[in-house]
Amino acid sequence: MASDPAQRPVRLCHVFATFDAGGTQVRAIEVMRTLGAAFQHSVLAADGRIGAATRTPADVPVHAMRRPASSWRQLQDLVTALRRSAPDLVLTYNWGALFGAVAAWLVGVPFVHHEEVVPPEERLARLRRRDWLRRTVLPRAERLVVPSRAMAARARDRWQLPEQRICYIANGVDLTDRRPRRPEADRLSPSCVGTVAHARIEKNWPRLLHAFAAIGARDARLLVVGDGPERSAAERLAAALGIGDRARFAGAAADPRPCYDSMDVFALGSDDEQMPLTVLEAMAHGLPIVATDVGDVADMLPPEQRPFVVPCDANAPAAMARAFDRLLADAVLRARLGAANRAHVARHHSLDGVAARYADLYRMHARRQEPLP
């Protein structure tokens, strides 16, 4: 006898264009872990890349789909996969997974779409075909989930989505095992400015390197955690700026928590963000923040931290350097800002609170059904 669908966990199918480790994937995995036994998850990686699978809970199947020969073939494969698994709700992530939303629509399974990043090519030019496809598909979603006010405005203005279809859920961070750096560490080693970011154009590692090269604290160190296509160029630039012996490029870290423990100041020099998870992680570690004013970065921080958010313009490296100098010279200020950041993230961005909002949303829109035999 078939089980009563109402008595079993809600089946969620997460569709990603790629399931390599990135901010969106990491956030989704953290939410999966926190939602608990009331939900059952599976992951489809449309391009076959599953580098983030090592981070997922052991009971979450991750399916690497074959690389499609065409968009039409990809859509067919996604339709077949969804018909076979019959999830209660499909969750799709960003532009690259929009065909997953189309597949859910064709199969008749409700879907919630998440838009968390602006692709680099869309920052350089308005791609009207993409806007048209979003305007066609997203009104059929149960909700569009966005992590920032900036993305919500984009959905309203560019994609013409009604306000009632947009669900703003800020990112959250798990404070477990994230603790402020011990004060005595300030006296045990040279001061360290650090960042955790993928080496992509929009993260603008060169801006951070130019800023660090301009600081007055010549004994300070720079720790850059992350990898990607722009890393080699950044390492060459560090050598050209004369900071190659003070800058450490640590590569990607499966668990970046020990890296935050090595930092005195966290820096983010991006050209574009929405609500960067790494800033929340740094705040959870009790670090002061120096960042460019992009996305919702300023709104994420308590009022006393906002003077260290600098305009994202040609003067940003010099402004960041001044902020670094001020913080590196004042351990008391660093401690005060770090404590304020830790308290702020615990109050407004706890992962438990964020996951509860996702649970309510997903439960509300799921349509329980049985898979094909």
C-alpha positions, 0 to 999 in steps of 0.5 A: 500500500502506498504511503500517505503523502501527507505523512512523509517528508516534503521532497525538494529537488534543487536544480543548479546550472552547476554544483561546483562550490560557490556562494549560492551552493554553499548557502543552499547546502547550509539550509538543507542541513538546517531544515531537518527531517521534515524535508528530503532533498535531491540535487540536479547539476545540469552541467555535470559538475558536482564539486560541492557534493562533498559538502552536502549531507550524506543522505542527499543524492547529487545527480550529475547530468550529462553535458547537453549538446543543446539547450533543447536537449538539456530541457528534455533531460530535465523534464525526464528527470523531474517526471521520474522523481516527481518532487513535491517542489522544484527549487531553481537557482539563478539564470543558469538553472532557469530551464529547470524552472521551465521543465517544472512548469512543463511537468506541472510541478510547482517551483520556487526560483532563487535569484542570488547573483547578477551574471558578469555579462548582465552587468556589462550589457542589458541582455533583453532575451534573458529579461524576456525569458524571465518575464515569461517564466517567473510569473509562473513561479510560486515565488521568486526568492531574493537575498537583497533589496537590490535584487528585489528592485531588479526583479520589479524594474527589469523583469516586471514581477509584481511585488507579491511574487517576490520573497525577500529572505536575507542570508544567514550564517551558522554561529556554531564553531564560529567564535571571535578571534582571541584578543591575545592573538593581536600580540602574537603575530603581524596584523593580517588583512584577509578576504574569502572570495572566488577569483572572478572579475566581479570580485576585483582582487586587483582593487584589494591588492592596490589598497593593501599596497598603499597601507602604511603598516609595512609589516602587515600581511594579506591573506587571500582565500579562494581560487578561480580564473583571475588568481594567476593574474592577481599573483603577478600583480602582487609581485609587480606592486612589491607585496608578493612577500607579504601576500599569501594566496591560499587557494580554495578552502573546504572549510574557511573557518580557520582562515577567518581565525587568522585575520584581524580585518576582513576585506571585500573589494567587489564590483558587484554583490547582493548579500555576500555570505563571506561578510556574514561569516566574517562578522560571525567571527567577530571581525571588523569589515572594510568593503565596497558599497555594493548590493546590500553590504552597508545594510548588513552591518551595524551603524558603527561599521558603515563608515568603513564601507567605501564608494565603489569607484576609482578612489576605492583602493585609496579609501580602503587603504585608509580604512585598513590603516585606521583599523590596523593601528587600533586594536581596541577599535577592531575589538569594538567593531568585531563585537558589534558585528558578531552581535548584529549577525546573531540578532538579524542573520542566524541560520536557524531563523533564515531556515525557518522562513525557507521551511514555511515557504517551501511547505506552503507551496509544495504539492505532495505526490508519489513518484512513478513506479 
